Amino acid sequence: MSASRWVDVQIDLERVRANAAEIRAQVKVPAWAVVKADAYGLGIDAILPVLSDLVDGWCVFTLDEAEAARIWERTGRPSLALSLAANENASRYLAAHVRPAVWDVQRAKALREAKPVLSVDTGMQRFACPVEQIDAVLQAGKCDEAFTHATSLAGVNRLKELVSSRGLRLHAAGSSMLHEPQARLDAVRPGLALYRGAVRVSTPLIETHETLGPAGYTGFSASRHGVIIAGYSNGIRPGPCIINARRSRVIEVGMQSAFVELAPNDRVGDRVVLLGEGLSEADVAAAWKTSPQEVLCRLCGAGNRSYMGS
Ligand SMILES: *Cc1c(COP(=O)(O)O)cnc(C)c1O
């Protein structure tokens, strides 16, 4: 996936801050901001300073992400790595102030000095410890903390059942569970909820046409259509858009361009908004049949990022 030079990705850092402040006020337990995958595409370098006084720490996917962004040096706050890294060892984790998630005896033992955190399988069946090995991994890693990636309250309760009465700090909730007081436990790990509503993606209309008969690759029909310079190689898919404050649609997507449906007064140069201005990640995700997280990653990568606020 590459960026189109015709697509503008505007990131509102004030909105990211406001989202974090709202989460803090709501949950009243420590919040660990998930900044994996370049902060869901928004850009980890810009996000770290905006959030560092509002969160207790960071979640990355790998140790390498924390090292590359120099998270500890820049924020003075520790990280949790949710997955494993190539050529990992305890001293690298310690130097970067990152604690590794562990789910097998061998890694727990090898990384014991880095204070590993047990990842418990409550249904995800990925990067997590099967129930029957929990005690062995806890012991091998001398763990004082455990978490699960819960998608429902049942998963949260399962974590509590499986590791309760051992004095461990526990956390389970990502964005989808923040509203559940019982899911908050000792900390929360919001990703999407920090970034929602903060990104506007737009691109100009390059051509306009009165549609004559079947058009495009698929022979679509419309009364008018326009062309934008962003296609599937830039992460775009057919779905909703906004043109001149009116809901419209991306009808068909080619490799580096796409067709959009136009109203009579839409002109060359008018902005086609692919995200923002009331078009939410969730709206686009529903049309794309995917998650809001994927929408953010794809659309943030579709063009050139610029920042406002903070
Ligand atoms: C990505 C991730 C999160 C954050 O998920 P959101 O739904 O974006 O808030 C939390 N926990 C784990 C283990 C994750 O991998």
PDBQT file of the ligand as one rigid body, heavy atoms in Angstrom, charges set to zero:
ROOT
HETATM    1  C1  LIG A 401      -4.795  -3.881  19.709  1.00  0.00    +0.000 C 
HETATM    2  C2  LIG A 401      -5.038  -4.322  21.099  1.00  0.00    +0.000 A 
HETATM    3  C3  LIG A 401      -5.784  -3.528  21.981  1.00  0.00    +0.000 A 
HETATM    4  C4  LIG A 401      -6.515  -2.273  21.560  1.00  0.00    +0.000 C 
HETATM    5  O1  LIG A 401      -7.635  -2.604  20.788  1.00  0.00    +0.000 OA
HETATM    6  P1  LIG A 401      -8.734  -1.486  20.382  1.00  0.00    +0.000 P 
HETATM    7  O2  LIG A 401      -9.939  -2.292  20.089  1.00  0.00    +0.000 OA
HETATM    8  O3  LIG A 401      -8.209  -0.784  19.172  1.00  0.00    +0.000 OA
HETATM    9  O4  LIG A 401      -8.881  -0.595  21.552  1.00  0.00    +0.000 OA
HETATM   10  C5  LIG A 401      -5.876  -3.949  23.302  1.00  0.00    +0.000 A 
HETATM   11  N1  LIG A 401      -5.303  -5.106  23.708  1.00  0.00    +0.000 NA
HETATM   12  C6  LIG A 401      -4.610  -5.903  22.878  1.00  0.00    +0.000 A 
HETATM   13  C7  LIG A 401      -4.010  -7.156  23.409  1.00  0.00    +0.000 C 
HETATM   14  C8  LIG A 401      -4.462  -5.555  21.545  1.00  0.00    +0.000 A 
HETATM   15  O5  LIG A 401      -3.778  -6.348  20.721  1.00  0.00    +0.000 OA
ENDROOT
TORSDOF 0
